[in-house]
Amino acid sequence: MKITPGNKSTSIILFMIIILVFFISCSTMILENNQEELELIKNVFYEAGYYYYNTETDIYTIYDINKKQIGYVFLVEGMSYSGTGLFSKLPAPMTILIGLADKNTIKNIYVVNHDEDIIFWNILIEKDYFEQFVNLKIKDAALRSEGGQIDSVTGATLSAMSVVDIVREAALEKAKKIK
């Protein structure tokens, strides 16, 4: 076959398409749907179907069942207070799953683990404390007494302060890493 300007440019275009498809297939992220991790993620994004975990940022990008991106999730550990009476200010670990709808908005939070006194923790639950974080702007994640939009809970003040501080600090830090 004789190469002419017409079929030479067609060959170049075909070659470029092949190279482009190769690079796209090499750089395409693999979406995961490990059921155990998805069940945890669904506490924040009930519509989650898939996720991609970025090892550099420790942030999960969340997708629905149609593979449409719907937000971000990350686990954070912070220190809270535990106990009563003389022991009320002993450091205690708390692990929170934080979901962001975007770089500015908290979708929801889910406390995975805590060592708070159960009496104080139940007060937070009874007063719907955690519902205040749903669709909250990160900048508003502070107690009202500190200029934010979160109401403290009488009888569980230290627990409420610990949760909001852990969530705000982690959300501000991780939001900077979202592209």
VOTORBA-159054 format. One record per residue (C-alpha): residue number from 1; residue in three letters; x, y, z. Coordinates in steps of 0.05 Angstrom, whole numbers, plus 5000, padded with zeros to 4 digits. Layout:
N
i: NUM aa: Ala x: X y: Y z: Z
...
***
This chain:
179
i: 1 aa: Met x: 5000 y: 5000 z: 5000
i: 2 aa: Lys x: 5027 y: 5067 z: 4980
i: 3 aa: Ile x: 5029 y: 5120 z: 5035
i: 4 aa: Thr x: 4996 y: 5184 z: 5014
i: 5 aa: Pro x: 4984 y: 5247 z: 5055
i: 6 aa: Gly x: 4911 y: 5226 z: 5068
i: 7 aa: Asn x: 4923 y: 5157 z: 5097
i: 8 aa: Lys x: 4988 y: 5181 z: 5131
i: 9 aa: Ser x: 4948 y: 5230 z: 5174
i: 10 aa: Thr x: 4896 y: 5176 z: 5187
i: 11 aa: Ser x: 4952 y: 5130 z: 5211
i: 12 aa: Ile x: 4979 y: 5184 z: 5257
i: 13 aa: Ile x: 4910 y: 5198 z: 5286
i: 14 aa: Leu x: 4899 y: 5123 z: 5297
i: 15 aa: Phe x: 4967 y: 5117 z: 5331
i: 16 aa: Met x: 4951 y: 5176 z: 5376
i: 17 aa: Ile x: 4884 y: 5146 z: 5395
i: 18 aa: Ile x: 4918 y: 5081 z: 5414
i: 19 aa: Ile x: 4969 y: 5118 z: 5457
i: 20 aa: Leu x: 4914 y: 5159 z: 5490
i: 21 aa: Val x: 4872 y: 5097 z: 5506
i: 22 aa: Phe x: 4935 y: 5064 z: 5535
i: 23 aa: Phe x: 4949 y: 5123 z: 5582
i: 24 aa: Ile x: 4877 y: 5129 z: 5603
i: 25 aa: Ser x: 4873 y: 5055 z: 5620
i: 26 aa: Cys x: 4938 y: 5059 z: 5659
i: 27 aa: Ser x: 4916 y: 5119 z: 5700
i: 28 aa: Thr x: 4844 y: 5099 z: 5713
i: 29 aa: Met x: 4832 y: 5087 z: 5786
i: 30 aa: Ile x: 4803 y: 5022 z: 5808
i: 31 aa: Leu x: 4739 y: 5032 z: 5847
i: 32 aa: Glu x: 4731 y: 4985 z: 5905
i: 33 aa: Asn x: 4669 y: 4958 z: 5939
i: 34 aa: Asn x: 4695 y: 4917 z: 5998
i: 35 aa: Gln x: 4630 y: 4904 z: 6036
i: 36 aa: Glu x: 4659 y: 4912 z: 6105
i: 37 aa: Glu x: 4688 y: 4981 z: 6089
i: 38 aa: Leu x: 4625 y: 5001 z: 6050
i: 39 aa: Glu x: 4581 y: 4985 z: 6110
i: 40 aa: Leu x: 4622 y: 5032 z: 6153
i: 41 aa: Ile x: 4621 y: 5086 z: 6098
i: 42 aa: Lys x: 4546 y: 5079 z: 6092
i: 43 aa: Asn x: 4539 y: 5107 z: 6163
i: 44 aa: Val x: 4558 y: 5173 z: 6131
i: 45 aa: Phe x: 4539 y: 5163 z: 6058
i: 46 aa: Tyr x: 4480 y: 5115 z: 6056
i: 47 aa: Glu x: 4480 y: 5117 z: 5980
i: 48 aa: Ala x: 4553 y: 5095 z: 5974
i: 49 aa: Gly x: 4566 y: 5039 z: 5923
i: 50 aa: Tyr x: 4640 y: 5045 z: 5910
i: 51 aa: Tyr x: 4701 y: 5081 z: 5937
i: 52 aa: Tyr x: 4772 y: 5097 z: 5919
i: 53 aa: Tyr x: 4824 y: 5102 z: 5975
i: 54 aa: Asn x: 4881 y: 5151 z: 5965
i: 55 aa: Thr x: 4940 y: 5125 z: 6005
i: 56 aa: Glu x: 4976 y: 5193 z: 6002
i: 57 aa: Thr x: 4920 y: 5232 z: 6034
i: 58 aa: Asp x: 4884 y: 5177 z: 6073
i: 59 aa: Ile x: 4819 y: 5201 z: 6041
i: 60 aa: Tyr x: 4766 y: 5156 z: 6010
i: 61 aa: Thr x: 4730 y: 5186 z: 5950
i: 62 aa: Ile x: 4659 y: 5159 z: 5951
i: 63 aa: Tyr x: 4616 y: 5140 z: 5891
i: 64 aa: Asp x: 4544 y: 5119 z: 5885
i: 65 aa: Ile x: 4522 y: 5055 z: 5851
i: 66 aa: Asn x: 4524 y: 5091 z: 5783
i: 67 aa: Lys x: 4597 y: 5109 z: 5797
i: 68 aa: Lys x: 4581 y: 5183 z: 5805
i: 69 aa: Gln x: 4626 y: 5217 z: 5856
i: 70 aa: Ile x: 4586 y: 5239 z: 5917
i: 71 aa: Gly x: 4638 y: 5260 z: 5969
i: 72 aa: Tyr x: 4696 y: 5242 z: 6013
i: 73 aa: Val x: 4706 y: 5202 z: 6077
i: 74 aa: Phe x: 4764 y: 5195 z: 6126
i: 75 aa: Leu x: 4776 y: 5166 z: 6194
i: 76 aa: Val x: 4806 y: 5209 z: 6248
i: 77 aa: Glu x: 4830 y: 5194 z: 6318
i: 78 aa: Gly x: 4829 y: 5246 z: 6371
i: 79 aa: Met x: 4832 y: 5252 z: 6446
i: 80 aa: Ser x: 4771 y: 5263 z: 6488
i: 81 aa: Tyr x: 4755 y: 5260 z: 6562
i: 82 aa: Ser x: 4729 y: 5201 z: 6600
i: 83 aa: Gly x: 4706 y: 5184 z: 6670
i: 84 aa: Thr x: 4669 y: 5221 z: 6724
i: 85 aa: Gly x: 4687 y: 5257 z: 6788
i: 86 aa: Leu x: 4762 y: 5258 z: 6803
i: 87 aa: Phe x: 4777 y: 5223 z: 6738
i: 88 aa: Ser x: 4737 y: 5268 z: 6692
i: 89 aa: Lys x: 4796 y: 5293 z: 6653
i: 90 aa: Leu x: 4834 y: 5230 z: 6635
i: 91 aa: Pro x: 4852 y: 5228 z: 6561
i: 92 aa: Ala x: 4812 y: 5178 z: 6522
i: 93 aa: Pro x: 4816 y: 5160 z: 6448
i: 94 aa: Met x: 4758 y: 5173 z: 6401
i: 95 aa: Thr x: 4753 y: 5151 z: 6328
i: 96 aa: Ile x: 4706 y: 5188 z: 6282
i: 97 aa: Leu x: 4687 y: 5176 z: 6210
i: 98 aa: Ile x: 4677 y: 5243 z: 6177
i: 99 aa: Gly x: 4642 y: 5252 z: 6110
i: 100 aa: Leu x: 4650 y: 5314 z: 6068
i: 101 aa: Ala x: 4602 y: 5330 z: 6012
i: 102 aa: Asp x: 4655 y: 5377 z: 5983
i: 103 aa: Lys x: 4714 y: 5418 z: 6008
i: 104 aa: Asn x: 4669 y: 5463 z: 6049
i: 105 aa: Thr x: 4612 y: 5420 z: 6075
i: 106 aa: Ile x: 4608 y: 5364 z: 6126
i: 107 aa: Lys x: 4560 y: 5311 z: 6100
i: 108 aa: Asn x: 4555 y: 5273 z: 6165
i: 109 aa: Ile x: 4596 y: 5242 z: 6220
i: 110 aa: Tyr x: 4596 y: 5174 z: 6253
i: 111 aa: Val x: 4632 y: 5158 z: 6318
i: 112 aa: Val x: 4665 y: 5091 z: 6308
i: 113 aa: Asn x: 4696 y: 5083 z: 6376
i: 114 aa: His x: 4699 y: 5123 z: 6441
i: 115 aa: Asp x: 4715 y: 5114 z: 6515
i: 116 aa: Glu x: 4668 y: 5168 z: 6540
i: 117 aa: Asp x: 4627 y: 5155 z: 6602
i: 118 aa: Ile x: 4563 y: 5121 z: 6577
i: 119 aa: Ile x: 4519 y: 5168 z: 6618
i: 120 aa: Phe x: 4548 y: 5229 z: 6582
i: 121 aa: Trp x: 4547 y: 5195 z: 6515
i: 122 aa: Asn x: 4474 y: 5176 z: 6522
i: 123 aa: Ile x: 4457 y: 5249 z: 6536
i: 124 aa: Leu x: 4489 y: 5269 z: 6469
i: 125 aa: Ile x: 4448 y: 5216 z: 6434
i: 126 aa: Glu x: 4383 y: 5235 z: 6469
i: 127 aa: Lys x: 4393 y: 5308 z: 6451
i: 128 aa: Asp x: 4407 y: 5292 z: 6377
i: 129 aa: Tyr x: 4475 y: 5325 z: 6384
i: 130 aa: Phe x: 4506 y: 5289 z: 6324
i: 131 aa: Glu x: 4449 y: 5311 z: 6277
i: 132 aa: Gln x: 4477 y: 5382 z: 6281
i: 133 aa: Phe x: 4535 y: 5361 z: 6237
i: 134 aa: Val x: 4492 y: 5340 z: 6177
i: 135 aa: Asn x: 4506 y: 5386 z: 6118
i: 136 aa: Leu x: 4543 y: 5435 z: 6163
i: 137 aa: Lys x: 4594 y: 5482 z: 6133
i: 138 aa: Ile x: 4663 y: 5465 z: 6161
i: 139 aa: Lys x: 4673 y: 5538 z: 6182
i: 140 aa: Asp x: 4611 y: 5531 z: 6226
i: 141 aa: Ala x: 4635 y: 5469 z: 6261
i: 142 aa: Ala x: 4645 y: 5501 z: 6329
i: 143 aa: Leu x: 4603 y: 5511 z: 6391
i: 144 aa: Arg x: 4556 y: 5571 z: 6389
i: 145 aa: Ser x: 4595 y: 5600 z: 6448
i: 146 aa: Glu x: 4656 y: 5601 z: 6401
i: 147 aa: Gly x: 4618 y: 5631 z: 6342
i: 148 aa: Gly x: 4597 y: 5566 z: 6309
i: 149 aa: Gln x: 4530 y: 5531 z: 6295
i: 150 aa: Ile x: 4536 y: 5472 z: 6344
i: 151 aa: Asp x: 4496 y: 5474 z: 6408
i: 152 aa: Ser x: 4531 y: 5445 z: 6469
i: 153 aa: Val x: 4494 y: 5395 z: 6512
i: 154 aa: Thr x: 4483 y: 5409 z: 6585
i: 155 aa: Gly x: 4509 y: 5351 z: 6626
i: 156 aa: Ala x: 4556 y: 5327 z: 6571
i: 157 aa: Thr x: 4595 y: 5391 z: 6557
i: 158 aa: Leu x: 4665 y: 5359 z: 6554
i: 159 aa: Ser x: 4641 y: 5303 z: 6508
i: 160 aa: Ala x: 4607 y: 5354 z: 6462
i: 161 aa: Met x: 4668 y: 5398 z: 6460
i: 162 aa: Ser x: 4713 y: 5339 z: 6445
i: 163 aa: Val x: 4672 y: 5315 z: 6386
i: 164 aa: Val x: 4665 y: 5384 z: 6354
i: 165 aa: Asp x: 4739 y: 5400 z: 6363
i: 166 aa: Ile x: 4761 y: 5334 z: 6332
i: 167 aa: Val x: 4713 y: 5341 z: 6274
i: 168 aa: Arg x: 4731 y: 5414 z: 6259
i: 169 aa: Glu x: 4806 y: 5405 z: 6262
i: 170 aa: Ala x: 4806 y: 5342 z: 6219
i: 171 aa: Ala x: 4756 y: 5369 z: 6168
i: 172 aa: Leu x: 4797 y: 5433 z: 6159
i: 173 aa: Glu x: 4861 y: 5393 z: 6150
i: 174 aa: Lys x: 4833 y: 5341 z: 6101
i: 175 aa: Ala x: 4793 y: 5392 z: 6060
i: 176 aa: Lys x: 4860 y: 5424 z: 6040
i: 177 aa: Lys x: 4880 y: 5357 z: 6008
i: 178 aa: Ile x: 4818 y: 5349 z: 5966
i: 179 aa: Lys x: 4827 y: 5369 z: 5893
***
